[in-house]
């Protein structure tokens, strides 16, 4: 019996000691019938635990005797041993160096890793992630997931069933210093990962958030005295690449545009303290509004006057005969009329733009979750000139990633490189 091979199903089940025709699940404790070694019922039960095993999978481990089953430690009872190993047990079999065999693990190791990530260790059932050079942040996600699943990797690689199939010297060791560097890397690069998600989002990722995010990164990557040498090296390397981005020395026109876009973003308007930026916005609003008015007047004149027709001359108004007193004080009366016209005349475009800027600056700050264009749409009647100007600036996306998704062929159902559906299904999808 000891030399007999057993199915992978028996990694998750043990024979019941009171009745050999039944097996007990190591994950939930349920009993299922397995007469004569039939594992079909057991495989169906594993589907509930999101463990899918093919019927034709070969056997890999020798079936243990009943004594081995009763003496073998279960994942729940071995949790304390895993914790002591992580704490630095100096015994020969339980060294403090964790073995990360998942990168070169076969199907057996993957099953054990999934077994050890059960609630016995207090971990979520997450798969490991590999670094892909063509994917943003894949290195960060790989290291973060490795730290999260490190106790499970450690416990699975120290399992005696794996040690029989693999030499101990072949297991890749991770020292305490390596784990400390991984934690420093994740802690330092998390803000950069979050920034890329914010910039490449599908909603409200406008150009007005570029400079505020850059200021946040500058504060995060500032070297501190308590930083380790590894963390200091990461911060210096990253900021050396970011420090020359969006500066007046590299591209002055782009820098001025981003400053104006930030000022028109209600989420970050408080970060612009330079009066020159607000002066430029005032002038831009006047120019934009004047151009719109001229275009409207020209269009109206073109509609009213047909092509080739002459404008009718306005009839001359008869001058009212002045009295003797009115003729005597004609100059004074002209000054009174002129002053009255100035008082009743609407403010100029420059004054309108200045007043709207003052109103906009007095508005309270809004949350970063507010959509800036929707906010301006709600204030368009109160600040028409600035609303038109804000639409011009905030329609510019912070990144081209959302646009690239529109033209990406990665999610196509049918592609030249590989077919994801059967030929008959493709024919059904085609328009005839």
C-alpha positions as CSV (number, residue, x, y, z in Angstrom):
1,X,0.0,0.0,0.0
2,X,2.9,2.4,0.8
3,X,4.3,2.0,-2.8
4,X,0.9,2.5,-4.4
5,X,0.5,5.9,-6.1
6,X,-2.4,8.1,-5.1
7,X,-4.3,10.9,-6.9
8,X,-3.8,14.5,-6.3
9,X,-7.2,14.4,-4.7
10,X,-5.6,12.8,-1.6
11,X,-3.6,16.0,-1.0
12,X,-6.9,17.4,0.3
13,X,-8.5,14.2,1.8
14,X,-7.5,11.5,4.3
15,X,-9.1,8.1,4.9
16,X,-11.4,8.0,7.9
17,X,-10.0,5.8,10.6
18,X,-13.4,4.4,11.6
19,X,-14.5,3.5,8.1
20,X,-12.0,3.0,5.2
21,X,-14.7,3.5,2.6
22,X,-15.0,7.2,3.5
23,X,-12.6,10.1,3.2
24,X,-12.6,13.4,5.2
25,X,-11.8,16.7,3.6
26,X,-8.8,18.5,5.2
27,X,-10.3,21.9,4.3
28,X,-13.8,21.7,5.7
29,X,-14.0,18.3,7.6
30,X,-16.8,16.9,5.5
31,X,-17.0,13.1,4.9
32,X,-17.5,11.6,1.4
33,X,-17.7,8.0,0.2
34,X,-14.7,6.8,-1.7
35,X,-15.2,3.0,-2.0
36,X,-12.3,1.2,-3.6
37,X,-10.3,4.4,-4.1
38,X,-12.9,6.0,-6.3
39,X,-12.2,9.8,-6.2
40,X,-15.0,11.2,-8.4
41,X,-17.1,12.3,-5.4
42,X,-14.0,13.9,-3.8
43,X,-13.1,15.8,-7.0
44,X,-16.6,17.2,-7.2
45,X,-16.4,18.4,-3.6
46,X,-13.1,20.2,-4.3
47,X,-14.8,22.3,-6.9
48,X,-16.6,24.0,-4.0
49,X,-13.2,25.0,-2.7
50,X,-12.3,26.3,-6.2
51,X,-9.8,23.5,-6.7
52,X,-10.2,22.0,-10.2
53,X,-8.5,18.7,-10.9
54,X,-8.6,16.9,-14.2
55,X,-9.7,13.3,-14.2
56,X,-6.7,12.1,-16.2
57,X,-4.1,13.7,-13.9
58,X,-1.5,11.2,-12.9
59,X,-0.7,10.3,-9.4
60,X,2.4,11.8,-7.8
61,X,2.7,10.8,-4.1
62,X,2.9,7.4,-2.4
63,X,-0.3,6.7,-0.5
64,X,0.6,6.9,3.2
65,X,-0.3,4.3,5.7
66,X,-3.0,5.0,8.4
67,X,-0.2,5.6,10.9
68,X,1.4,8.3,8.6
69,X,-2.0,9.9,8.2
70,X,-2.7,10.2,11.9
71,X,0.8,11.4,12.7
72,X,1.1,13.9,9.8
73,X,0.5,17.5,10.9
74,X,-2.5,19.3,9.5
75,X,-2.3,22.9,8.2
76,X,-4.3,24.2,11.1
77,X,-2.1,22.4,13.7
78,X,1.1,23.4,12.0
79,X,0.3,27.1,12.0
80,X,2.3,27.6,15.2
81,X,5.3,25.9,13.7
82,X,5.2,28.2,10.7
83,X,5.0,31.2,13.0
84,X,8.0,30.0,15.0
85,X,10.0,29.4,11.8
86,X,9.3,32.9,10.6
87,X,10.4,34.1,14.0
88,X,13.8,32.6,13.6
89,X,13.9,29.0,15.0
90,X,17.6,27.8,14.9
91,X,16.8,24.1,14.5
92,X,18.3,22.3,11.6
93,X,14.9,21.4,10.0
94,X,13.3,24.8,10.7
95,X,15.7,27.4,9.6
96,X,14.6,31.1,9.6
97,X,15.4,31.3,5.9
98,X,12.1,30.9,3.9
99,X,12.2,28.8,0.8
100,X,10.4,30.3,-2.2
101,X,10.0,27.3,-4.5
102,X,6.8,28.6,-6.1
103,X,8.7,30.2,-9.0
104,X,9.9,26.8,-10.1
105,X,7.2,24.7,-8.5
106,X,5.3,22.0,-10.3
107,X,1.6,21.0,-10.0
108,X,2.2,19.3,-6.6
109,X,3.8,22.4,-5.1
110,X,1.0,24.6,-6.5
111,X,-1.6,22.3,-4.8
112,X,0.2,22.5,-1.5
113,X,0.6,26.2,-1.8
114,X,-3.1,26.5,-2.3
115,X,-3.7,24.2,0.6
116,X,-1.5,26.3,2.9
117,X,-3.2,29.6,2.0
118,X,-6.3,28.5,3.9
119,X,-7.7,30.4,6.8
120,X,-5.4,28.4,9.0
121,X,-2.7,30.9,8.2
122,X,-5.1,33.9,8.0
123,X,-4.3,34.5,4.3
124,X,-6.5,35.2,1.3
125,X,-6.5,32.8,-1.6
126,X,-4.5,34.8,-4.1
127,X,-2.2,33.5,-6.9
128,X,1.3,34.6,-7.3
129,X,2.1,37.3,-9.9
130,X,5.0,37.4,-12.3
131,X,6.9,40.5,-13.5
132,X,6.2,41.3,-17.2
133,X,8.3,43.9,-18.8
134,X,5.5,45.1,-21.1
135,X,3.1,45.7,-18.1
136,X,3.2,48.7,-15.9
137,X,3.8,48.1,-12.2
138,X,4.0,44.3,-12.6
139,X,7.3,44.3,-10.6
140,X,5.6,46.1,-7.7
141,X,2.6,43.8,-7.8
142,X,4.8,40.7,-7.9
143,X,6.8,41.8,-4.8
144,X,3.7,42.9,-3.0
145,X,1.9,39.6,-3.6
146,X,5.1,37.7,-2.6
147,X,5.2,39.5,0.8
148,X,1.5,38.8,1.3
149,X,1.8,35.0,0.5
150,X,5.3,34.6,2.1
151,X,4.0,32.5,5.1
152,X,2.2,30.2,2.7
153,X,5.2,29.9,0.4
154,X,7.4,29.2,3.4
155,X,5.1,26.5,4.8
156,X,4.5,24.8,1.5
157,X,8.2,24.6,0.6
158,X,9.0,23.1,4.1
159,X,6.3,20.4,3.7
160,X,7.8,16.9,4.0
161,X,5.9,15.7,0.9
162,X,7.8,18.3,-1.2
163,X,11.1,17.7,0.5
164,X,10.9,14.1,-0.7
165,X,10.6,15.2,-4.3
166,X,13.0,18.1,-4.2
167,X,16.4,18.6,-2.7
168,X,16.6,21.1,0.1
169,X,19.6,22.8,-1.5
170,X,17.5,23.5,-4.6
171,X,15.0,25.6,-2.8
172,X,15.6,29.3,-3.3
173,X,16.2,30.9,0.1
174,X,15.0,34.4,1.1
175,X,16.9,36.0,4.0
176,X,15.7,38.5,6.5
177,X,17.6,41.2,4.7
178,X,15.9,40.3,1.4
179,X,12.5,40.5,3.1
180,X,13.3,43.9,4.6
181,X,14.3,45.2,1.1
182,X,11.1,43.9,-0.4
183,X,9.1,45.7,2.3
184,X,11.0,48.9,1.7
185,X,10.5,48.6,-2.0
186,X,6.7,48.2,-1.7
187,X,6.4,51.0,0.9
188,X,8.3,53.4,-1.3
189,X,6.8,52.5,-4.7
190,X,3.2,52.3,-3.6
191,X,2.6,56.0,-4.2
192,X,4.0,55.7,-7.7
193,X,1.7,52.7,-8.4
194,X,-1.3,54.7,-7.1
195,X,-0.3,57.7,-9.2
196,X,-0.2,55.7,-12.4
197,X,-3.7,54.3,-11.7
198,X,-5.0,57.8,-11.1
199,X,-3.5,59.3,-14.2
200,X,-4.6,56.4,-16.5
201,X,-8.1,56.2,-15.1
202,X,-11.1,56.3,-17.5
203,X,-13.0,59.0,-15.5
204,X,-11.9,62.6,-14.5
205,X,-8.3,62.0,-15.5
206,X,-7.7,65.5,-16.7
207,X,-4.5,67.5,-17.2
208,X,-5.2,69.6,-14.1
209,X,-4.1,66.8,-11.8
210,X,-0.6,66.3,-13.3
211,X,1.2,69.0,-11.3
212,X,-0.5,68.2,-7.9
213,X,0.5,64.5,-8.4
214,X,4.0,65.5,-9.2
215,X,4.2,67.6,-6.0
216,X,2.9,64.6,-4.0
217,X,5.6,62.4,-5.5
218,X,8.3,65.1,-4.7
219,X,7.3,65.0,-1.1
220,X,7.2,61.2,-1.0
221,X,10.6,60.7,-2.6
222,X,12.3,63.2,-0.4
223,X,15.2,61.4,1.3
224,X,14.9,61.3,5.1
225,X,17.5,60.5,7.7
226,X,15.7,57.4,9.0
227,X,15.6,55.8,5.6
228,X,17.7,52.7,4.9
229,X,20.4,52.8,2.3
230,X,18.3,50.7,0.0
231,X,15.3,53.0,0.3
232,X,17.5,56.1,-0.2
233,X,18.9,54.6,-3.4
234,X,15.3,53.9,-4.7
235,X,14.2,57.5,-3.9
236,X,17.2,59.1,-5.5
237,X,16.9,57.0,-8.6
238,X,13.2,57.6,-9.1
239,X,13.3,61.3,-8.4
240,X,16.3,61.7,-10.7
241,X,14.0,60.6,-13.5
242,X,11.0,62.6,-12.4
243,X,12.7,65.9,-11.5
244,X,13.1,67.0,-15.1
245,X,9.5,66.3,-16.1
246,X,7.1,69.1,-17.0
247,X,9.6,71.9,-16.1
248,X,10.0,75.3,-17.9
249,X,13.6,74.3,-18.9
250,X,12.4,71.3,-20.8
251,X,9.1,72.6,-22.2
252,X,8.0,76.0,-21.1
253,X,4.7,76.0,-23.1
254,X,3.6,72.7,-21.6
255,X,4.5,73.9,-18.1
256,X,2.4,77.1,-18.5
257,X,-0.5,75.0,-19.9
258,X,-0.5,72.6,-17.0
259,X,-0.4,75.5,-14.5
260,X,-3.5,77.1,-16.0
261,X,-5.2,73.7,-16.2
262,X,-4.5,73.1,-12.5
263,X,-5.9,76.5,-11.6
264,X,-9.1,75.8,-13.5
265,X,-9.5,72.4,-11.8
266,X,-11.7,73.0,-8.7
267,X,-10.1,70.1,-6.9
268,X,-6.6,71.7,-7.0
269,X,-7.1,75.4,-7.5
270,X,-5.7,76.1,-4.0
271,X,-2.3,74.8,-5.0
272,X,-1.7,77.7,-7.5
273,X,-0.5,80.8,-5.6
274,X,1.3,82.6,-8.5
275,X,-0.7,85.6,-9.5
276,X,0.8,85.5,-13.0
277,X,-1.2,82.3,-13.7
278,X,-4.5,84.0,-12.8
279,X,-3.6,87.0,-14.9
280,X,-3.0,84.7,-17.9
281,X,-6.4,83.0,-17.3
282,X,-8.1,86.4,-17.2
283,X,-6.6,87.4,-20.6
284,X,-7.4,84.0,-22.1
285,X,-11.0,84.2,-21.0
286,X,-11.4,87.7,-22.7
287,X,-9.7,86.5,-25.9
288,X,-11.9,83.3,-26.0
289,X,-15.1,85.2,-25.2
290,X,-14.4,88.0,-27.7
291,X,-13.7,85.5,-30.5
292,X,-17.0,83.7,-29.8
293,X,-18.9,87.1,-29.8
294,X,-17.3,88.1,-33.1
295,X,-18.2,84.8,-34.6
296,X,-21.8,85.1,-33.5
297,X,-22.2,88.6,-34.8
298,X,-20.7,87.7,-38.2
299,X,-23.0,84.7,-38.5
300,X,-26.1,86.7,-37.6
301,X,-25.2,89.4,-40.2
302,X,-24.7,86.7,-42.8
303,X,-28.1,85.2,-42.1
304,X,-29.9,88.6,-42.1
305,X,-28.3,89.9,-45.3
306,X,-28.6,87.8,-48.4
307,X,-25.6,87.5,-50.7
308,X,-25.6,90.3,-53.3
309,X,-28.1,92.5,-51.5
310,X,-27.2,95.9,-50.3
311,X,-27.8,97.0,-46.7
312,X,-30.7,99.5,-46.5
313,X,-29.7,102.9,-45.3
314,X,-31.1,103.9,-42.0
315,X,-33.3,107.0,-42.2
316,X,-31.8,110.1,-40.8
317,X,-33.2,111.2,-37.5
318,X,-34.6,114.7,-37.2
319,X,-32.7,116.8,-34.7
320,X,-34.9,118.1,-31.9
321,X,-34.9,121.9,-31.8
322,X,-33.3,123.1,-28.6
323,X,-34.7,125.8,-26.4
324,X,-32.7,128.9,-25.6
325,X,-31.7,127.5,-22.3
326,X,-30.8,124.1,-23.7
327,X,-28.7,125.7,-26.4
328,X,-26.9,127.8,-23.8
329,X,-26.0,124.8,-21.7
330,X,-25.6,122.3,-24.5
331,X,-22.0,121.3,-23.5
332,X,-23.0,120.6,-19.9
333,X,-26.0,118.5,-21.0
334,X,-23.7,116.4,-23.2
335,X,-21.4,115.6,-20.3
336,X,-24.4,114.5,-18.2
337,X,-25.7,112.2,-20.9
338,X,-22.3,110.7,-21.5
339,X,-21.8,110.0,-17.8
340,X,-25.3,108.5,-17.5
341,X,-24.5,106.2,-20.4
342,X,-21.3,105.0,-18.7
343,X,-23.1,104.3,-15.5
344,X,-25.8,102.2,-17.2
345,X,-23.4,100.4,-19.6
346,X,-22.6,96.8,-18.8
347,X,-19.1,96.1,-17.5
348,X,-16.4,95.3,-20.0
349,X,-15.3,91.7,-20.8
350,X,-12.1,92.3,-18.8
351,X,-14.1,93.3,-15.8
352,X,-16.4,90.3,-16.2
353,X,-13.5,87.9,-16.4
354,X,-11.9,89.5,-13.3
355,X,-15.2,89.3,-11.4
356,X,-15.7,85.6,-12.3
357,X,-12.2,84.8,-11.2
358,X,-12.9,86.4,-7.8
359,X,-16.1,84.4,-7.5
360,X,-14.3,81.2,-8.5
361,X,-11.5,81.7,-6.0
362,X,-14.0,82.3,-3.2
363,X,-15.7,78.9,-3.8
364,X,-14.8,76.4,-1.1
365,X,-12.5,73.5,-1.9
366,X,-14.1,70.3,-3.3
367,X,-13.2,66.7,-2.8
368,X,-10.8,64.9,-5.2
369,X,-13.6,62.5,-6.2
370,X,-15.6,65.4,-7.7
371,X,-15.7,65.4,-11.5
372,X,-14.3,68.8,-12.6
373,X,-16.2,69.1,-15.9
374,X,-19.4,68.2,-14.2
375,X,-18.7,70.9,-11.5
376,X,-18.2,73.5,-14.2
377,X,-21.3,72.5,-16.0
378,X,-23.3,73.2,-12.9
379,X,-21.7,76.6,-12.5
380,X,-21.9,77.6,-16.2
381,X,-24.7,80.2,-15.6
382,X,-22.8,81.9,-12.7
383,X,-19.4,82.0,-14.5
384,X,-20.0,81.6,-18.3
385,X,-16.6,82.9,-19.4
386,X,-14.6,80.7,-17.1
387,X,-16.8,77.7,-17.8
388,X,-16.0,78.0,-21.5
389,X,-12.3,78.4,-20.7
390,X,-12.3,75.4,-18.3
391,X,-13.9,73.2,-21.0
392,X,-11.0,74.1,-23.3
393,X,-8.3,73.0,-20.7
394,X,-9.9,70.2,-18.8
395,X,-10.9,68.2,-22.0
396,X,-7.2,67.3,-22.3
397,X,-6.5,63.9,-20.7
398,X,-3.8,63.4,-18.2
399,X,-2.6,60.3,-20.1
400,X,-3.1,58.7,-23.5
401,X,-3.9,55.3,-21.8
402,X,-7.7,55.6,-21.9
403,X,-7.5,56.4,-25.6
404,X,-5.2,53.5,-26.3
405,X,-7.7,51.2,-24.7
406,X,-10.3,52.2,-27.3
407,X,-8.1,51.1,-30.1
408,X,-6.5,48.1,-28.3
409,X,-7.0,44.7,-29.9
410,X,-6.2,42.8,-26.7
411,X,-9.8,42.0,-25.9
412,X,-10.9,41.1,-29.4
413,X,-13.0,37.9,-29.6
414,X,-11.3,36.9,-32.8
415,X,-7.7,37.8,-33.8
416,X,-5.1,36.8,-36.3
417,X,-2.6,35.6,-33.7
418,X,-5.0,33.2,-31.9
419,X,-8.6,32.1,-31.9
420,X,-10.5,32.3,-28.7
421,X,-13.7,30.7,-29.9
422,X,-14.6,27.8,-32.1
423,X,-14.9,28.3,-35.9
424,X,-18.6,27.7,-35.8
425,X,-19.0,30.3,-33.2
426,X,-17.0,32.8,-35.3
427,X,-19.4,32.2,-38.2
428,X,-22.3,33.0,-35.9
429,X,-20.7,36.3,-34.9
430,X,-20.1,37.4,-38.4
431,X,-22.7,39.6,-40.1
432,X,-24.0,37.9,-43.2
